[in-house]
Amino acid sequence: MRVLMFFGCLLTASAVWVSPASAQADRSAAGPLSTLALDERLRQDAGLEVGDTITLATTPDGPGQRLVVSAFTKRTADPSEVARSEYKVRLHLADLQALLGYGDRVDRFAVVTSDSAATERTLSAVNAHAFGFRAHRSRDIAVETGRTFAVINRFHRAIGVITILASAIFLLCIMLLRVEERRREIATLRLIGLSRRTVVQAIVVEATAIALLGAVLGTGLGWVSSLAVNRFYQGLYRTPLVFSLVTPDVVLLAVSLSAVLGVAAGWLAAQRLVQRAPLALLGR
């Protein structure tokens, strides 16, 4: 017999794991026991399996209720549950009422409706007869509880804008350095008849190619980093939640921005070069 301590989202519980043989004897003597579902993480942390008998109590040394483990539930991809280390325990309503001593009282309940019109009618009916509480739509509750993630989303957007601006400046500096290194070559081509337009087009094409190459390498690095981040944090928190995601829309946006920035940086660098006379570029 082992004594296990864990916390549920609704109660603090003390659990005792009884061997299968003892569990069968208890069931035959006192009748069939009720069932419950435990958090999947308890299978790993406590070594519990389906069919084991445990005792739940509201306090570690208080009287408990013997139940049989019938299933294990996996964590959902809910961001609000990521940092929570409590184990979830799911009981039949009658067992939960008897364990907590709540009787017919509940803290909250959910009502599923068929359409928006039925939702409106249900809200009106519940709020008309309710005293001390108020009914809300699930989407309204989601908006309220999701404000923290909206702030995080804005923070990520700000980081993205700053990164794009820094990348544009870096690309412009690279192109200015490259055209400055090739000013004598370009001056020679200008003297033998190469037009300004051709020079500008060549520099713009080169800058765009550099930007697109950077986008491809950055996308690959981001994809690999995303896999590493998800693997680490999903294992750390034991959740299916995806922490980092590289989507086709993100890749398309990155490539498009790279092309635009490449054209802009190439055009600015080329204008600085073609506005000077060929002999000035040669240093004469």
Phi, psi and omega in degrees: 000134177239144176258127183239139178245130174209166182245138175256166181290341182246343187204160171264130189233148170248127185239139176239125179267121180256146180297153181305323181296315179295323180297318179296322180295319180296320182292322180289330183277320187249009181090172182295138178272155176287166184245165175209165176244136183247163177297138180302329181295336178292334176300323181276317188281324185250353180072023180280154178223164177299132182102346177289150179255131179231165176241125179255140177215155180284339175228152183303327183251012182270173178293145184235180180235129182276131183221158179252132178288119181252341183196163173238136181255139179270153177290144177273166179278064182252117181301331182290345181260357188298311186274002181270126183263359181291152174268142178266136178239126180247121182240162168293149186302318181297320179293320180294319178296318180293324182289317184271343183071027181280339185067232181267010181272148176224154177277321179202158176210160181239142179239127179264128180244162185277328181205179183294325179296317177295326177297315179299316180297318180294317178300315181296318181293316181293314182291335178289331182252355184282149175224118179092358176208171182219143179273144180225153172289150180295326180291328177292320177295321179296322179296317181294315182284346182264008181295324179299319180288333175293321177295318178297321179297318177296322178298319178294322177296320178297318177298320179297318179296316179297320179296319179296316179297316179296321179295319179297316179296317180297318180294319178297319178297319179298316182292323177296320178294319182293316180290329178292323177292331184257018185295323179293318178299315180292323178298320178296318178295323178295322181291333180268008171115002179290132185282160177298322181299319180294321178297315180297317180297319180296317181292321179295318178298318180296316180295321179294320178297319178296318181295317180293321177298318177297323178295319179296313180295320179294322178295318178296317179296319179295321179295316179295317179297322179297317177298318180294318180296314180296318181297319182290309186284329175293325176287324181292315182262356180051061182220149176278002182300135177271116183275330182222135186218127175254107184259160176303326178296319179294318179296316179298318178296318181296316180294319180297315178297322179297317179297315180296314179295323178297316178297315181296314181294319178296319181294318179295317179294321179292322179298323178295332183273314186282345178285348179262147180292149181303319180293329177291325177293329178280353180086025181239000000 
